[in-house]
Amino acid sequence: MICAACSSLMFSSWTLSGGVRYDHRWLVSDIRYRGDTASVRQEKIFTGISGSVGAAITASPDLTIQANVGTAW
């Protein structure tokens, strides 16, 4: 399951943007070792929140400068 939201604001030649994302993943596996009849069940849950923020400025009709910073897992 992934939930995400993003938004951007524009001011004359500037554009500011940002976003946030929530991830929820799970892994279920049954492991059976060679020669063994029993299996071992493993369940793992991974969750995380990541975000980003960025800016762009249109210096001229032919030039746009952009920067972005974000986190992820």
Secondary structure in CASP SS format (residue, H / E / C, confidence):
PFRMAT SS
TARGET T0000
AUTHOR 0000-0000-0000
METHOD secondary structure of the structure
MODEL  1
M C 1.00
I E 1.00
C E 1.00
A E 1.00
A E 1.00
C E 1.00
S E 1.00
S E 1.00
L E 1.00
M E 1.00
F E 1.00
S C 1.00
S C 1.00
W E 1.00
T E 1.00
L E 1.00
S E 1.00
G E 1.00
G E 1.00
V E 1.00
R E 1.00
Y E 1.00
D E 1.00
H E 1.00
R E 1.00
W E 1.00
L E 1.00
V E 1.00
S E 1.00
D E 1.00
I E 1.00
R E 1.00
Y C 1.00
R C 1.00
G C 1.00
D C 1.00
T C 1.00
A C 1.00
S E 1.00
V E 1.00
R E 1.00
Q E 1.00
E E 1.00
K E 1.00
I E 1.00
F E 1.00
T E 1.00
G E 1.00
I E 1.00
S E 1.00
G E 1.00
S E 1.00
V E 1.00
G E 1.00
A E 1.00
A E 1.00
I E 1.00
T E 1.00
A E 1.00
S E 1.00
P C 1.00
D C 1.00
L E 1.00
T E 1.00
I E 1.00
Q E 1.00
A E 1.00
N E 1.00
V E 1.00
G E 1.00
T C 1.00
A C 1.00
W C 1.00
END
